Amino acid sequence: MRGRGSSGNRRGFIVAALVAAAACLILFLMHRPSICACGRVELWHGALDSGNSQHIADWYSLSHIIHGFLFYALANWLLRGKPLGIRLAAAVAVESAWEILENSPIIIDRYRTATIALGYSGDSIVNSMSDIGMMTAGFLFAARAPVRVTIAVAILMELLALAIIRDNLALNILMLTWPIEAIRQWQAAL
C-alpha cells in the first residue's frame, strides 16, 4: 500500500509540474510578456502601480496562497483517498486555467472596468508562474497544518491585504462578479 501511494504522489507531482509548464507555454503563445516591461524582476513589489502582477510577489500573492488553502479543501473533499500528489495536480490544473483565463482580453477588460485595477494589462509570465507556485505553497501548507490554523492564517492574510491595499481575495471576487461602486470608490481613495 505504501508503494502505491508513494508512486501516486510522485506521478501527481510530475503531472502538476507538467501542467504548470504547459500553462507557461500557453501564456507565451498568448504573447504575454515574460517579465515586467520595466526590464527587471523584483522578488517583492509592494507598490500599487503598473508593477503589480509583473514581478515574483506582490500583495495579490496572498490571494493565491489562499487559493491553495481552498483548493486543498476542495480536492480533499472531491478526491478523498487519492494521493496528495494527485490532489495537488488537480489544484495546479485549476490555478493554471485561472492564470490563462485571467490573462485573456475578456478578464483583463473586466478588471479594468469593474475593479480599481484601471491600468491592469495582465500578468507577466514570471508572475503567473509565481502565482501557481504560491497556490502550491498554500496547498501544501493546508495539507500539513491543522484546519483551524489554516483558517486563521487565511483570515489574517485577508485582513492584512484589506488594511494595506484595500483589496483581498473576497473583494476581488465580489468586484469581478458584482461590482459595487461604493467599494470601488473606497478602494480608489487609497
Order of alpha helices (4+ residues) and beta strands (2+ residues): alpha-beta-beta-alpha-alpha-alpha-alpha-alpha-alpha-alpha
